[in-house]
Amino acid sequence: MKSRHLYRACQKSPDWHLPLPAKGMRTADELATMILDDLSKIEGCPKRGFNVTVYGSNPWNSWLSFGTAAGPVRNRTELQTFCQIITDRLKRLYNVSGSG
């Protein structure tokens, strides 16, 4: 029943048939840098010793890792959560290009 109402609503909408905007293209390195830049602005983020790896191709994902140079990271779970939020936002905007 709900799908029938949705179908009718889409038929009445003047722009229901318009394609979604195309996603931008970024290399895996560019996406990792964007995520690192956002994470580095969070209080408690280590100044060194952490890394973001972007892997996969469309859909892609990211992995946040902490090395010994990061020292004790008290808000590790919070940073991992923010990394996932940032990744999800960027996934809606960008696909991974082949080089990088």
KOLBA-905951 format. One record per atom (N, C-alpha, C): x, y, z; residue in one letter. Coordinates in steps of 0.1 Angstrom, whole numbers, plus 2048, in hexadecimal, padded with zeros to 3 digits. Example, Ala and Ser with C-alpha at 12.3 -4.5 7.8 and 13.67 -1.06 7.14 Angstrom:
2
8847C784EA 87B7D384EA 8847DF84EA 8807EA847S 8897F5847S 88180084FS 
//
This chain:
100
8087F4800M 800800800M 80980D800M 81380D808K 81C819809K 82381B7FCK 8278107F5S 82E8127E8S 8258187DES 8188157DER 80F81A7D4R 80E82A7D7R 80D82E7E3H 80C83C7E6H 8198437E2H 82483D7E5L 8318437E1L 8318447D1L 82D83A7CAY 82D83B7BCY 8248467B7Y 8188487BDR 8108537B9R 8168607BCR 81C8617C7A 82286E7CBA 82E8717C1A 8358677BDC 84086A7B3C 83A86E7A6C 82F8687A2Q 82986C795Q 82587B795Q 8208807A1K 81B88D7A2K 8278977A3K 8328937A8S 83D89C7AAS 84389F79DS 8468AC79AP 84B8B078DP 8598AC78AP 8618A9795D 86F8A5792D 872897797D 86888F798W 86B88179DW 874879793W 87487D787H 87B87577DH 88A87A77BH 88D885781L 89A88B77FL 8A5882786L 8B088077FP 8BB878785P 8C187F791P 8C787779AL 8CE87C7A5L 8DB8837A0L 8E088D7A7P 8EC8937A2P 8F88897A3P 90088A799A 90C881798A 9158837A4A 91B8787A8K 9258797B3K 93287E7ADK 93A8857B5G 9478897B1G 95087E7B2G 95C87F7ACM 9668757ACM 97287A7B5M 9778717BDR 9838747C5R 98B8677C6R 9998697C7T 9A185D7C9T 9A08587D7T 9A484C7DAA 9A48477E8A 9AC8507F1A 9B88547ECD 9C185D7F4D 9BA86A7F7D 9B38707EDE 9AC87D7F0E 9A187B7FAE 9998707F9L 98F86E803L 99586B811L 9A0864812A 9A686181FA 9AB86F825A 9B187781DT 9B5884821T 9A988D827T 99E88C81FM 993894824M 98E88F831M 98E882833I 98987C840I 99388084BI 9A087E848L 9AA882852L 9A9891856L 9A789984DD 9A68A8850D 99A8AA859D 98F8A4857D 9838A685FD 9868A086DD 98C89486EL 98E88E87BL 998896883L 9A289C87CS 9AC8A3884S 9A78B088BS 99B8B4887K 9958C088EK 98D8BC89AK 98C8AF89DI 9858AA8A9I 98E8AB8B5I 9898B08C0E 9918B18CCE 9958A38D1E 9A18A18D4G 9A68948D9G 9AC88B8CEG 9AB8908C2C 9B18898B6C 9C088A8B7C 9C787E8B6P 9D587F8B6P 9DB8878ABP 9E688E8AEK 9ED8968A4K 9F588E89AK 9F888289DR 9FF879895R 9FC86A898R A00861890G 9FE853893G 9F084D890G 9E8854888F 9DC84E884F 9DA84F875F 9D384686FN 9D2846861N 9C484185CN 9C0846851V 9B384284BV 9B783C83DV 9B283083BT 9B382982FT 9A6828828T 9A582C81BV 99982A813V 99B81E80AV 99181580BY 993809803Y 9868067FCY 9877FD7F2G 97B7F97EBG 9788037DFG 96F8007D7S 96B8097CDS 95C80C7CDS 95580F7CBN 9478147CBN 93D8097CEN 93A8057DAP 93C80E7E5P 94A80C7EBP 94F8177F0W 95C8177F7W 95A819806W 96481780EN 96381881CN 97081E821N 97182082FS 97D825835S 98081D841S 98D81E845W 992817851W 99B820858W 998823865L 9A082B86EL 9A9823876L 9B6826876S 9BF81E87FS 9C8827887S 9CC822892F 9D582A89BF 9E282389DF 9ED82989BG 9FA82489DG 9FF8278ABG A0B8228AET A118258BCT A148338BET A1783A8B3A A1A8498B4A A0E8518B9A A0284B8B7A 9F68538BCA 9F58538CBA 9FC84A8D1G 9FC8498E0G 9EE8448E4G 9EB8468F1P 9DD8418F6P 9D384B8F0P 9C98458EAV 9BE84D8E4V 9B184A8ECV 9AE8538F5R 9A38518FER 9958518F7R 9948588ECN 98785A8E5N 9888528D7N 98E8468D7R 98F83E8CBR 98283B8C5R 9788368CET 96B8338C9T 96483F8C3T 96584A8C9E 95F8568C4E 96585A8B6E 9728598B5L 97985C8A8L 97485289DL 9738458A1Q 96F83B897Q 96083E892Q 95884289CT 94A846898T 94A85288FT 95285C892F 952868889F 95886487CF 96285B87BC 96785786EC 95C850866C 95484886CQ 949842865Q 93F84C860Q 93C856868I 932860864I 938868858I 94486C859I 94B87484EI 94B86B842I 94E85E843T 94F855837T 941854831T 937852839D 929851834D 92585E82CD 929869831R 92687682BR 92D87781DR 93A87381DL 942874811L 93D86A806L 93885E80BK 933854802K 9288597FAK 920862800R 9148677F9R 9198717EER 9248777F0L 9298817E7L 93387D7DCL 93B8727E0Y 94686E7D7Y 94785F7D4Y 94B85C7C8N 94F84F7C5N 95F84F7C4N 9658437C5V 9738427C5V 9778417B6V 9818497B2S 9868487A5S 99183D7A5S 995839799G 99E82E798G 9AC83079DG 9B183C79CS 9BF83E7A0S 9C08457ADS 9CA8407B5G 9CB8467C2G 9CC83C7CCG 
//
